[in-house]
Amino acid sequence: MKKNIFRVLSVFLAVVALMALASCSGSGSQKLICGVTQYEPMNYLDANNEWTGFDTEFALLVGEKLKMEVSFQEIDWNKKFVELEAGNITCIWNAFSANTTDSVTGRPRVEDADFSYSYMLNQQCVVIRSERSAEFTSVGDLIGKTVASEKGSSGETVAREAVGESGTVIDSNAQINTFIEVKSGAVDGAVVDLLLAQRMTAGADYSDLMIANIDMDYEVYAVGFKKGSDLTAKVNGAMIELLDEGKLDALAQKYGLENTFTIDRTFKS
């Protein structure tokens, strides 16, 4: 009798252990950890120190659709691919320009990550002090100048090419920090994403800065995943469902991005 009881108890404990293991394994696979930096209006911290913004809410909507827990991990943009490869994050969801060459790797980004459908148009731009507007009317005016850009960003690639061998590029940990450099006069200008520049120069803190009248190539934003990840197709599917439901258009309008938001299913990694 005792042997039977012990046998039943052993089987019961084994089943419980397997269920716990499966539960842990399942919860681990159901997390979407988004690598981000502070970039208004895409990902930024609100008054309660909570992540918000277009990309933040976009990721949360996709997570809800896929029944995945979503979290946000602030990263050093210069090490984004390292974080992705190491598994510290499961995707890069932070105004990530997909159709550019990365300044760190020197390779097209599509060689180091798989990308979702693109969802927004972007453009690099040059931010300067308003009083110097007459000095900067073409890319050629940046030759020999000192400009700031975020290390590892597509802006850094553009900046280094624009200033030439006679110029200097000052690396910054985040795009938002480059505005301080321009305002203080430490640099002649900053090469940053247009969406961010529009938001920052419209605020009181940087009202003395402006976007120079210089045309640059367009880029597209997409979500970056580790090569071979099955999440790419899943997120693409969720994007289309949310688009058909009208939720993404409403989100774009909420953040004033309706003129640049567009899902492109033809974009390929």
ABEGO torsion letter per residue (X at the ends): XAAAAAAAAAAAAAAAAAAAAAAAAAAAAABBBBBBBBBOAABBBBAAGBBBEAAAAAAAAAAAAAGBBBBBBBBBAAAAAAAAAAGABABBBBGBBAABBBAAAGBBAAAABBBBBBABBBBBBBBBBAAAAAABABAAAABGBBBBBBBGBAAAAAAAAAAEAABBBBBBABAAAAAAAAAAGABABBBBBAAAAAAAAABAAAAABBBBBBBBBBBBBBBBBBBGBAAAAAAAAAAAAAAAAGAAAAAAAAAGAAAABBBBAABBX
